[in-house]
Amino acid sequence: MRRHESPVTPPGGTGGGQAGPPRVGRRAVRAVSAVVAMLVAVAAAVTAVAVTQPAAAAGRAAAPAASSTQRGPDPTIAMIEAGRGPFATTQMSVAPVNGFNGGTVYYPTDTSQGTWGALAIVPGYSALFANEEAWMGPWLSSFGFVVIGVETNTRTDNADSRASELLSALDWLTTQSPVKDRVDPDRLSVLGHSAGGAGAIIAAERRPSLRAMIGLAPGYPGNGLSMSTDQVPTLVIGGQNDTTVTPSYLSGLYGTLPASTQSGFAQIAGADHVYYTHPNNVEMKLLIPWLKVFLDSDTRYTQFLCPALPDPGNVSQYQPKCPYVPPGTGTTPPTSTPPTSTPPAGAPCTATYGTANSWSGGFQGQVTVTAGASAVTGWSVHWTLAGGQTVTQVWNGALTADGPNVTVRNAGYNGSLPAGGSTTFGFLANGAPSTPVLTCTSP
């Protein structure tokens, strides 16, 4: 890359056009001028030390510590929605190279902040990044990330190939690219849409050192995709009206994540399968906080994820696994294993509860509903809340409450279960977690 530097005009010009003094007088003037210049320089140096050292010290005190990866000012919802973050950005094209078919790199122009975390993005089946996800590049980069949009070797590459292309792009970015000195090789992440989302899942399983993975409507029904070995902090986003990667499929896929993996699930109201290919700040209000928390370890952004979304109007379901603990903060998020139960003989279904996470003043519960020896076409789970508990949000089910007595009935897409089949629903509640006694019935 060519760097442009402004020419510097030397101080103390010659005063062209003026007549000089006689030769002897000129020498005397030069001697006196030299002495004066020396005294001025000494005085200036003393003044500079006295003036600039406290200012520099004050600047260091106000800035993050040298080891901090926190970047940018204190965030607000309005800042995220604005379409561009606090950092100016530029971009460069990438020719086909080293395992992927080229693409585009977006990066902040600021070189005073240290290195940046990086994100690789791959498109869905038959799509081009340039046509569908390129709008994300400048937006995400302006929040302090180096973003590489990856074009696949062929448009019909499968999920495994897309995983390889994501990892190849990150390897090239951190070891060979013209901006490699701007990227922190220990803070890398992947994102994909549809088949690219499946590729992102596979990439995270291949490389558990990644800091974050984001799947936008990842995979497709019947592909056998699972996240059962995923250890990377994972955000899955689906669409309420997606008929390709359906809500019921995505709910089941998300349910395969280990309880110990930091994760979140959001369903965007009214969104179809290609919703993510158009600029929107609903998606960005999820993506940016997730990347800031897990790539930059920036806890200022957890407020936009936990315990609930601050602006949930366009999100029909949200399942956080709070609290989120960024790398390097020295604590581990709490998890619990759902208790096992023996279904009563002849019961149409059973329900098993587990506390997915808890925090001061609230918790997240998850309930697994399993059909008995026969298929069911609908189910309801009933329990009594402990003192001080109130349910504030439910996903994958419909809540009714009569005082402490609550019932969650199936959603329209997960009521029919084959014999022995199961589904899950989750909820957020105020109060301290407890283990309720659940009753499952079927019409």
N, C-alpha and C positions, 0 to 999 in steps of 0.2 A: 504494500500500500504506500502511496506517495503522501508524505506529510508536507503541508504548506506552512512556512514560517514567515511572519512579517519581517521585512527588512528593518534593521535597527539603524537609526541615524546617529552617528557618533556625536557626543557632546563637544562643545567648545570649538565652533567653526573658526576660520582664519580671518574673518572680517574682510572679505575680498573687496578690492576697489579702494581701500584706504591706504594712504601713504604712511610708511613706517618711520620711526625716529632714526636719528643718526646711529651709526654702527656701535659706538661706545655706549651711548644711552640705551640702545636696544639690549645690550648685554646686561646692563644694570637692571633694566626692567625685568628681563627674563629671570635674573637671580632672585630679585624680590618676589616676582610672581611665583617662582618655584617654592620659596619659603612659605608664602601665604597659602599656596595650594596645599602644601603638606599640613599646615596647621588646620586648614579647613577640613581636610580629609580625616585627620585624627578626631577633630570635634564631631564630625558627622558619624564616624564609626562609633564613638562613645554614645552619641545620641541614639543611633540605630539600635545598639544593644539595649539601652535603657528603655526604648519605646517598643521594639518589636518582640522582645522576649516575653513580656507578660501577655501580649496579644496572642502570640503563638500558643502559649500555655493555656490561655483561655479557650482558644479554638480547639485544642486537644481535649480539654475537659468537656466541651459541649458535644464533640463528635463521639461516635461509638468507639470502643476500645479497638486496638489494632487487630485483635483476634475475632472481633464481631463481624458477622455477615449481615447484620441489619442494614438495609439500604432505604434511603428516601425519608420523607417527612412522616409525621403521624398520619395514619390513613383515615379517610372518611368514606362513607358510602358514595357521596357525590363525586369524590375523586376517582373511585373505581368505575362509576357509571359514565364518566366524562368522555371516554373513547381514547384518551391518551393519559399516561401517567406523568410523573414528575421528571423523567429523564428524556432528553433528546436522543433520537435513534437514527441509524442509517442502515443500509442493507447492501448485500453483495450476492451476485449469482454464483452458483457452484456448478461446475461441469460434472458430467458423470465420472465417478471416481470411486475406487476402493469399496465395491460391494453395494452401491446404491446409484440411482440414475440422476444424480445431481439434485439441485433444488435451490433454496434461497436461505441466506443467513441474515438475521436481523440482530442488531446489537446496540447497546447504549454507546454514545460517543464520549461520555465522561470517563476519563482515565484516572481520576483522583480518588475513586471509591474502592480501589483494589479490584479483585477478580469478581466475576459474576457466576451465579448458578446458570445451568443450561437446560434447555428443553428441546427434545426432538419430537416432531409431529409427523405422522404418516396418514394418508387419506384412506378412504374405504375402497371396496372392490370396484374396479373399472374407473375410478376417479383420479383426478390430478390434484395435488396440493394447491397448485397455482389457481385452480378454478374454485376450490371449495373451502380451504382453510387458510389461505393467504391473508385474509382479513385479520386473523389472530396475531400474526407475526409482529407488526408494529405496536399493537395494543399491549401485548404481553411484554415485549422488549422494553417498552417505556416504563415499566415497573421494575426494571433492573434485572432482566434476564437476557442471556444470549439464546436465541431461538433459531433452530434449523428446521426448515420445512423440507421434507424428504419426498422426492419423486421415486416411485417404485420402478424396478427393472422392467417389469411388464405390468400392464393394468390388471391382469388377472392373477397376479401373485397371491398365493395363499397366506394364511395367517402366520405360519412358520417363517415364510420368506420375509414378510413384513417385519417380524420380530428381528430377523437378522439385519434387515436394512436400517432399522432404528438404531441398533447397537453399532453397526458399522459407521453410521453417520456421527454418532457421539464419539467414537474412537477417532475418526478423521478430524472432528471439530477440536478435540483436545490435544491431538498430537501433530497434525499436519496443516491445519487451516491457517490462513493469515491472521486470524483472531485468537489463536490458541493461547497466547499470553494473557488474554482477557477472561479466560474461562477457568473456573475452579474444577479440576477433574474429580473432586470428591463430592461435588454437588450437582448431580445429573438426574434427569427425569425423562419420562416418555409419555406421549399422548397419542391416541388414535381414535378414529371414527369407524364404526361398523367392523368390517374385516380388519381395518387398521387398529381398532380397539382390541380385537382379539390378539392382534400382533403385539400390542402394548402389554397385555396380560402375560403373554408368553415371554416377552423380553424381560419383564420384571421377575418372572420365575427363573429365568436363566441367569439373571444378574441381580441378586438380592441386595447388592451394595447401592442400587439406585435409591434416590431419596424420595421419589414420588412417582406414582403411576396414575393416569387419568384415562378412563374408558368412556367414550361418548357412544352410547348405544352399541356396546361391544358384542361381537359374535353374531350368532343367528340361531334360531331354534333347531335342534337336532344335530348340532355340530360337535357335541360331546365336550365342550369347553368347561373347564373347572378352574377355580382359584384356590383349591384346597391346600396348595403349598406356597401361596403368595405371602411373603413377609414384608413387602414394600408398602408403605402407606398408600392406600388405594381409594380414589374417588370414582364412583360410577354414576353416570348421569343418563337418564332415560327420558323418553317422551310419553306423555299420557295417551296420545293418539298414534303411537308408532305401531303400524301393522306389520312391520318387518321384524324388528327386534321388540317383541311384544312385552307389555308390562309384566305378564305372568312369567315369561321366560327370564326376564332380567331379574325379577325378584328371586327366582330359584338360583340363578347364577350368583347373585350377591350373597345368597345364603350359604354358598360353599366356602366363603372366606373363613379362615381360622378366627376364633374369638380373640386371639392375641394380636391380630393384625390391625393396626390403626386404619380405620376406613370410614367412609361416608357414602350415603346413597341419596340422590335427589331425582325426583321426577318433575319435569317441567310441564306445567299445565298447558294442554292443547297442542303440545309439540309433536310433530311427526318425525319420520326417520331422517329427513334432510334439514331439519331445523338448525342444526349446528353449522351448516354450510353458509349461513347468512349472518352478518354482523348483528349481535344482540348483547345487551349488558346483563341480561338475566343469567346467562351462562358465565359471563365474566365475573359476576359477583360470587361465583363458586370457585372458578378456576384460579383467580388471582390470590384469594386468601389461602387456598390449599397450597399453592406453590410458594407463597411467602412464608407460610408456617414451616413447611417441610424442606424447602430448598435453602431458605435464608435463616431458618430457626428464629423467625420474627414473631414473637408472641403478641405483638400489637394487633395482629390480624386474626387471632383466635376469636375475638369478639364477633366476627362476621360468620362464624361457624358454630359456636357453642354459647349457651345450651340449645339455642334455636336460631333460625335466620332472622336478622333484624328487619328484613324486607321480604317477607315470604309470599307476597301477593300472587306471583306468577309460578310458584312452586306448589304442586298438588300433593307431593309427598316428600318428606325429608327425614332421613334416618341417620343422625350423627352418632358417633361412638365417642362421646365426650368423657373426660377432657382429652384434648389433643396435646401430645407431649413431643415437641420438636427434638431432633437429635441434639445431643450435647447438653441437655438441660438437667440430666442426672436423675430423672425419675421415670418410672414405668407406669403407663396407664393401667388402672385396675381392670381385671376381668374376672368372670366367674363361670364355672361350668354348670350348665343346666342339670338339675337333679333328674335322676331316672325314676320312672314310675311303672308299675305293672297295671295294664289296662284291666278293668273289671270284665269278667266273662260276659260276652254278649253286648258290650258297650259299642255304640255306633262309631265313637271316636274318643280319643284321649287328647289332653293338652298338657304340655310340659313347659314350665317357666324357667327362665334364667335371667339374671341381672347382667346386661351387657356392659354397662358402665355406671358409675355414680360420681357425684361431685357434691359440694356443699349446697344443700337445699334441694337436690333433685337426683333423678336417676333415669336410666334407660332400660326398659325391660323387653325381652323377646319371648314369644310364645310359639311353640311348635305344635301344630295340630296334625294328628295322625289318624287316618281312617282305620276302623277295625277290620273284621274279617270280610266285610262287604263294602262295596263302594258307597260313597255318600254324595248327595247332590247339593248339600249346603250344610253349614255348621255354625254353632254359636258357643262361645266360651264365657262362662260366668264366674265371677269371684267377688269377694268383699274386700274393699280397701282398708288398710290399716289406718290407725289414727293419724291425722295430719297429711294423708296422701290425697292428691287430686291428679287425675289424668288430664294432661294438657294437649296431647297430640297422639294420633294413632295412624299407622300406615298399614296397607294390605288388609284393612278391615273397617267396619263401621261401628262406632261407639254409641251406646246409650247408657245413661247413668240415672239412678234413683238414689240420691244420697250416696252412701258408701258402696252400694250394690251396683256393679258395672257389668255390662254385657258387650262383647265384641262379636259381631256377625261377619261372615265372609264378605269380601268384595265381589263384584260381578265376575271377576276373572279367576278366582281361586276357590270357588265353592265346591266344584266337582273334583273329588279325589277317588282314585281307584283303591281297591282293597289294599291296605297297608301303605298307601301313599300319604305324603305329608306336604304341608306348606307352613309358612311362618307369617306372623304379624308382629309388629313392634309398637312400642309406645314410649312417650316421655311423660314423666310425672314429677310433681313437687313432693317434697317430703323425703324421709329416709327409706331406702329399699328394704323390702322384706320378701319372704317366700310365701305367696298366697296358695290357698287350696283351690284348684281349678276344677270346674265341671264342664265337660263338653257334651253337647247334645246335637242331634241332627233331625231336621224335619221328617 
